[in-house]
Amino acid sequence: MTLGQVFRKRVSTGKILPMIGVYDIFSALVASKYFDGIFVSGFSVAASYYGLPDVGFVNWKDQIDIATRIRHALPNNHLLVDIDDGFGDQVVASNTVRSLEANGISAVMMEDQKRPRKCGHFDGKEVLPIDEYLIKLKSVLEVRQNLFVIARTDATDPNEGLTRAIAYADAGADGIMVEAIRDLEYIQKLRAEVDCPIMVNQLQGGKSPNWSLSELEEAGANIVIFSTPALFSAQNGMEQFFKKMKESGVMPVSGTVGMQECINILDLYGK
């Protein structure tokens, strides 16, 4: 089976699949020690690659590059890539998807935002007319072979989000996601309306509550992406370490790993 087919089979088991958002190869290697699902997060890549917020700076070339590097390091993990709005029109979106699938990516997520687009948990988002997004979505679905395609709506009105999710599922999307949902009952409403897998996004400090995997699974979700845990925990760890180092004038021996522990992670790539 292709990696897209493996992903499809895993999602169809009925047991929720957690996917950890990473910002580079090293964070992906660490996450892979504990989770099978890896998510190349647009928010995290924008911060790591450019030092900028997730407001449209990530481009198709950089996202393909980092996703391909992670795939080479982790040939067997489920790998989902955030492709924002497809990085342009249907031609750019289709080329991005074709390239990602050729490099062994399992799945992609594409949103329906207007440009300038931004993180789904920021205020001030605008969405394309449904018909315009469907042109892009159908173009992507036509060029992929086995890649799993998740259609995401950033509609801020709950009723509009439901309408759009149903339309995207009807158009053939393999999975759907309504961004920044506020309650579990909404997932249950989605589950009653669509047959395809449902994905939910969990973001520390975002608009959605911090639900447990069991709560999400019981509500009807099949996939959950945790967009920023690698980035945010890395920031916290570095802040704490450097604060102690500045105060003491010496490298702290707690709150860190040693050289051998780091090498052990890198050996995952070399094996």
Phi and psi in degrees as a GROMACS rama.xvg file:
@    title "Ramachandran Plot"
@    xaxis  label "Phi"
@    yaxis  label "Psi"
@TYPE xy
-74.1156  166.563  THR-2
-67.6238  -29.3225  LEU-3
-64.9212  -39.9382  GLY-4
-69.1284  -37.5589  GLN-5
-62.2834  -42.4178  VAL-6
-62.4453  -45.243  PHE-7
-59.7589  -42.7142  ARG-8
-65.4654  -41.5612  LYS-9
-63.5152  -43.1828  ARG-10
-66.3135  -29.526  VAL-11
-77.5805  -4.43692  SER-12
-71.1441  -19.6562  THR-13
92.0641  -11.4208  GLY-14
-94.2296  129.174  LYS-15
-60.4914  141.413  ILE-16
-108.119  109.951  LEU-17
-81.0897  138.399  PRO-18
-128.329  125.226  MET-19
-94.0096  122.671  ILE-20
-70.7674  128.202  GLY-21
-124.236  165.608  VAL-22
-121  -8.30904  TYR-23
-164.522  -175.558  ASP-24
-67.1792  -41.153  ILE-25
-63.9285  -44.795  PHE-26
-64.3644  -32.2009  SER-27
-66.8866  -40.023  ALA-28
-62.8785  -42.3684  LEU-29
-65.2671  -46.6082  VAL-30
-61.4134  -34.4066  ALA-31
-68.6458  -15.7638  SER-32
-66.3459  -24.3842  LYS-33
-119.667  -22.7369  TYR-34
-135.329  144.214  PHE-35
-80.688  -25.1658  ASP-36
-99.1421  128.475  GLY-37
-120.935  133.953  ILE-38
-118.948  120.747  PHE-39
-83.2593  98.8772  VAL-40
-84.6483  129.364  SER-41
-62.0739  -41.6349  GLY-42
-58.3492  -48.0921  PHE-43
-68.9834  -38.9703  SER-44
-67.3178  -40.3629  VAL-45
-59.1323  -41.9977  ALA-46
-68.9093  -43.1586  ALA-47
-76.8218  -45.5369  SER-48
-76.3907  -39.1585  TYR-49
-116.494  -14.3319  TYR-50
66.2682  33.7193  GLY-51
-130.893  157.769  LEU-52
-71.7585  165.66  PRO-53
-81.3871  76.7845  ASP-54
-130.34  34.8848  VAL-55
104.34  10.3897  GLY-56
-81.8665  -26.727  PHE-57
-65.9533  135.929  VAL-58
-118.235  166.766  ASN-59
-62.6554  -38.2675  TRP-60
-65.6366  -45.9203  LYS-61
-66.1195  -38.7662  ASP-62
-68.6038  -38.5335  GLN-63
-63.8486  -40.1053  ILE-64
-62.3196  -51.0789  ASP-65
-68.9565  -37.9349  ILE-66
-63.8698  -40.5377  ALA-67
-67.2772  -39.8993  THR-68
-62.8535  -41.8873  ARG-69
-66.126  -40.2581  ILE-70
-61.622  -39.8376  ARG-71
-64.2895  -35.8419  HIS-72
-76.0061  -31.3317  ALA-73
-128.267  80.2199  LEU-74
-70.3003  -14.9485  PRO-75
-116.122  -8.15406  ASN-76
-74.6318  153.646  ASN-77
-69.3509  124.427  HIS-78
-125.902  111.199  LEU-79
-105.471  134.373  LEU-80
-118.053  130.65  VAL-81
-79.2096  117.016  ASP-82
-110.792  25.8624  ILE-83
49.3765  -124.272  ASP-84
-95.4315  18.2239  ASP-85
89.7526  1.22122  GLY-86
66.9349  20.0542  PHE-87
153.763  -146.163  GLY-88
-80.4762  -171.087  ASP-89
-66.4785  -25.7639  GLN-90
-69.6726  -47.2416  VAL-91
-65.6993  -43.1156  VAL-92
-60.8313  -44.452  ALA-93
-65.9612  -41.0386  SER-94
-64.9681  -39.4604  ASN-95
-61.1538  -45.8353  THR-96
-65.8064  -42.2423  VAL-97
-60.8317  -42.505  ARG-98
-68.1651  -41.4561  SER-99
-63.8819  -42.8826  LEU-100
-65.2782  -37.4761  GLU-101
-63.6511  -22.5716  ALA-102
-101.419  17.1194  ASN-103
84.2171  17.8087  GLY-104
-72.4464  144.287  ILE-105
-81.5999  -41.7309  SER-106
-156.734  158.418  ALA-107
-132.229  157.506  VAL-108
-122.513  127.791  MET-109
-128.211  128.775  MET-110
-96.6466  169.611  GLU-111
-108.608  25.5323  ASP-112
-73.2053  151.761  GLN-113
-79.1264  157.272  LYS-114
-89.4832  144.907  ARG-115
-74.5769  125.75  PRO-116
-85.9065  167.73  ARG-117
-154.67  170.434  LYS-118
-49.2078  138.634  CYS-119
-64.8187  -13.8265  GLY-120
-103.353  9.81784  HIS-121
-88.9719  156.971  PHE-122
-81.8029  163.073  ASP-123
85.5882  17.3684  GLY-124
-74.0445  148.644  LYS-125
-129.473  146.72  GLU-126
-113.928  153.707  VAL-127
-68.7568  156.893  LEU-128
-56.5678  145.01  PRO-129
-53.586  -44.6131  ILE-130
-60.7334  -37.1301  ASP-131
-67.4799  -42.7639  GLU-132
-66.2736  -37.7642  TYR-133
-63.6439  -32.1483  LEU-134
-60.4689  -45.808  ILE-135
-66.8494  -45.4065  LYS-136
-62.1631  -46.4875  LEU-137
-65.0824  -34.473  LYS-138
-64.3016  -42.4309  SER-139
-64.3876  -43.2325  VAL-140
-65.4242  -30.3361  LEU-141
-72.27  -33.6556  GLU-142
-89.0609  -23.7272  VAL-143
-72.8935  158.752  ARG-144
-106.361  -64.9965  GLN-145
-123.583  -1.98566  ASN-146
-57.6691  137.346  LEU-147
-86.773  122.306  PHE-148
-111.256  119.562  VAL-149
-104.748  121.938  ILE-150
-92.7378  125.745  ALA-151
-115.317  135.094  ARG-152
-109.001  139.054  THR-153
-106.79  19.8798  ASP-154
-57.6673  132.929  ALA-155
-88.1511  -19.386  THR-156
-84.8967  124.007  ASP-157
-56.9797  -40.1972  PRO-158
-66.6988  -40.3175  ASN-159
-65.3749  -38.5946  GLU-160
-60.2043  -41.4884  GLY-161
-64.4567  -45.1433  LEU-162
-60.0519  -44.085  THR-163
-68.1189  -42.7847  ARG-164
-59.7828  -41.7009  ALA-165
-64.3573  -43.0469  ILE-166
-62.8697  -39.0184  ALA-167
-71.2961  -37.189  TYR-168
-65.5022  -41.9976  ALA-169
-63.6999  -28.3284  ASP-170
-78.591  -8.08141  ALA-171
111.813  5.7539  GLY-172
-58.3776  140.963  ALA-173
-72.8583  -27.7907  ASP-174
-152.736  162.41  GLY-175
-133.077  156.242  ILE-176
-144.736  132.321  MET-177
-102.138  120.479  VAL-178
-77.0886  147.625  GLU-179
59.094  44.0174  ALA-180
-74.1194  153.445  ILE-181
-107.075  -16.5358  ARG-182
-148.517  155.723  ASP-183
-68.1844  -27.4269  LEU-184
-61.8482  -30.0163  GLU-185
-65.4468  -38.7884  TYR-186
-62.4151  -40.1104  ILE-187
-62.5369  -38.378  GLN-188
-63.5182  -43.557  LYS-189
-60.2612  -44.5923  LEU-190
-60.8024  -31.6896  ARG-191
-75.0837  -16.9792  ALA-192
-106.198  -23.9134  GLU-193
-125.869  147.805  VAL-194
-93.6376  -18.8187  ASP-195
-80.4414  165.101  CYS-196
-59.1739  146.888  PRO-197
-111.687  133.017  ILE-198
-113.253  145.215  MET-199
-126.717  144.267  VAL-200
-106.105  130.849  ASN-201
-115.887  124.135  GLN-202
-134.33  121.379  LEU-203
-57.4443  119.596  GLN-204
82.6238  5.71503  GLY-205
-85.3908  -167.793  GLY-206
-81.7231  -21.6493  LYS-207
-89.6968  141.175  SER-208
-61.5168  161.97  PRO-209
-88.5099  79.9198  ASN-210
-79.5375  156.524  TRP-211
-81.5486  161.238  SER-212
-60.8301  -38.583  LEU-213
-66.7851  -37.9021  SER-214
-63.2988  -43.8319  GLU-215
-66.6391  -42.0875  LEU-216
-64.208  -42.6874  GLU-217
-64.3116  -32.9584  GLU-218
-74.0038  -18.2973  ALA-219
118.2  5.72227  GLY-220
-78.5518  146.899  ALA-221
-107.719  -29.5367  ASN-222
-135.625  141.231  ILE-223
-130.492  128.055  VAL-224
-100.599  131.526  ILE-225
-103.451  102.556  PHE-226
-69.4638  -33.6586  SER-227
-133.358  17.4216  THR-228
-63.6105  -36.0686  PRO-229
-65.9135  -47.5897  ALA-230
-63.8357  -48.7884  LEU-231
-69.5745  -39.9168  PHE-232
-69.995  -33.6424  SER-233
-64.946  -43.3975  ALA-234
-60.4634  -45.619  GLN-235
-61.7409  -44.3129  ASN-236
-62.2505  -43.8184  GLY-237
-66.8453  -41.7284  MET-238
-59.244  -47.2583  GLU-239
-65.1214  -42.265  GLN-240
-64.9333  -48.1168  PHE-241
-69.7773  -31.0477  PHE-242
-63.367  -47.1431  LYS-243
-63.3221  -39.1996  LYS-244
-65.5408  -40.6603  MET-245
-66.5302  -39.3193  LYS-246
-71.1564  -36.8892  GLU-247
-94.7699  -23.8134  SER-248
79.6164  8.41798  GLY-249
-142.317  153.819  VAL-250
-64.7769  126.377  MET-251
-64.4159  149.784  PRO-252
-98.0701  -9.11969  VAL-253
-109.183  160.492  SER-254
73.8123  21.6806  GLY-255
-151.108  170.596  THR-256
-108.384  169.557  VAL-257
-100.195  179.953  GLY-258
-58.7253  -40.8542  MET-259
-66.5387  -38.7077  GLN-260
-62.5961  -37.5952  GLU-261
-67.1409  -44.1946  CYS-262
-61.1474  -36.3045  ILE-263
-61.2763  -39.0245  ASN-264
-65.7376  -44.6194  ILE-265
-64.675  -29.1837  LEU-266
-65.7833  -22.2033  ASP-267
-59.283  -36.0738  LEU-268
-75.4554  -36.6204  TYR-269
-75.6431  -17.153  GLY-270
